[in-house]
Structure formats: C-alpha cells, structure tokens
Amino acid sequence: MRLGNFDFELPVFLAPMAGVTDKAFRETVRSVGGRHVWTEMISDKALTYLNSRTLEMLDLSGEDSPRIVQLFGSEPEVMAKAATLAVARDADIIDINMGCPTLKIVKNGEGSALLRDLPLAERIAAAVVKAVEVPVTVKMRLGWTEDEIIAPELAKRMESVGVQMVSVHGRTREQFYSGTANRDWIRKVKEGVKIPVIANGDIFSVQDAQKILRETGCDGVMVGRGALGNPWLIPQIDQFLNQGILREEPSLEEKIRVASEHFERVLKYKGERVGLNEMRKHAVWYIKGIRNAALLRDQIMQTKTSGAMKDLFQRILKENV
C-alpha cells in the first residue's frame, strides 16, 4: 500500500481519538513499537485563527513520518486553508473527519453530519485535495442510521475527487459506540473502490484484527478503544500481520514503566494541573485487569499531585509483583 511518498506493509493505525491521541500518547505508542499514529481531530476554524491551544495540538516536532493530521469542519474553503497550514507545520498526510458522532460536532454540520450531505462532503474533500500536495484521506462511519447507509457511495465520491484512502468505522452515527461494528458494510465499501480501505471498529486483539481483515478484504486496520491503556496492541497486531510473530503480553513491570514514562510526557507538554487531570483516565486504563483494580481506580481519581500519582504507580507495582 502506498500513500504519496510512503510505502506501507499491511498498515496498523492508531485511530484519532479526541482527548486521547495527543503528542504524549502518540510518542508513547511509538516508544513501544507502534509505527502509524494520528493526531486528535483538529478544528479547521481554530487552526485558521491560529488558536494557541490548537497549535499545541498540532505540535509534530520530533515525531517520525508519516505525520498524519486529522481535521474537521464544514466549509470547503476553511478546510482547504487549514490543510495548507497543517502541511506548513510538517503534516505528511491530511485526514478529513466525517465520522465523529458527538453532538457538539454534529450540530455545527461537522463530523458525522457530513454523512447526510454527500455533495458538501465531496466539495470539502475536493477543496482539500486541490489545496495540498500531500495525500488526503477520509475517516467515515457507515451512515447516520441503519436506514441511511451511505458509506459505499461516499467512498466512491471521495475516490473520484482524489482522496487516496478511506477508513471506515463499521457503525452508524446513531450507534455511537454501542452494538457491534458491521463488517459486511465495510466489505461493500472495499469492493466498491480501488483506493485502499482501512477497517475500524471492535479491534481489541490480534485475533480481532485477523478476523476483520479476513471478512472485509481491507488493506489495513485501525485500532481505537483497544489501545486505551494498551499501546502494545498496535505493534502486537503489526508484527503478527506483517511478520507472523506473536508478541508476548507486557508484564506489570512493563505496564508501570510505560505508564510512568507516558505521565512524564504529559507533564512535559501540559504541566502539573492539566497533566494530572488528563493522566488519571490513562492510569485507570493501564491498570485494567490487575488485582484490586476497582479500589486502585478510586485512588487514582483522588490523586492531587504528580508526586502522589508516581508514588501510586510504584505501590501498585510493589503490591502486585
């Protein structure tokens, strides 16, 4: 699979997740062997206004290529300008969000709202493709509801205006994250276009990745919630699909070490107050499945300082090894 100047084997992507795939988490995933990561979705308007927080979200300094930036918006001209700004700040690939289901995004005509306006979605994609020389991709859902499945048609429209890859989450907007991802519809998207199609939804193990590829015929997979607290899942799947090697699950020592390094990155980029607040959710994800996880979760949520969080990590290790 090839996108612009980048050759991929069978790609395993870390999905863009709002409030999760920030610089600290991207670096953490790469530190354990993940190769292909995406930014959080970034507002096109906020970027064109050069909003300081948005520019921080777009900080790609020191990151390996391909640097993939996801944008969301509803106006072709603004999206085109934002894409140009992202490329000027070292984005190697621009992805357009046509799948976010949250109300605050949808009510502005962005994200999943574009699933109900295919001509507008097509104009946005065409404007971005025309504005930048790097590859443009699109992440979408199946449709608004089960009665409005439009992903196969949308993918064809995207291909027709020069989009080089689409990623399909096998749920509708109405589902949010309930139910199960529909692989039959992902397969129909793949069968309808010549550009690469990436399968997304309900990938929590190597076996899940194998199965979704077998059932859809897609060119790669995208892992979202399965990587929360488990950044190792990305390289595990990657190594198995591309080399036939099944990596061992990380030990508790490895989990605590990586969680601690992740926390240091969060503190570096976001400071004590914001960093501690954001790390609490990650810490809860990291300890999932260990002894007394429910009690430890409560203790994590009550930490007041970065020192207290670090001490708790070491106590968890001491009490569970």
Protein Blocks (a to p, Z undefined) as FASTA:
>chain_A
ZZhjbccfddddddddehklgmklmmmmmmnopabdcdddddfklmmnopaklmmmmmcg
hiacddddddddjbfklmmmmmmmmmmnopabdcddfkbfbfklmmnopajlmmmmmklm
mmmmmmmmmmpmbdcdddddfblblmlccklmmmmmmmmnopabdcddfbdfklomgcjd
dfklmmmmmmmpmbdcddeehiabfklmmmmmmmnopabdcdfklmgoplmlmmmmmmmm
mnopacddddfklmmmmmmmmmmmmmmmnojmlmmmmmmmmmmmmmgoiahklmmmmmmm
mpcbfklmmmmmmmmmmmmZZ
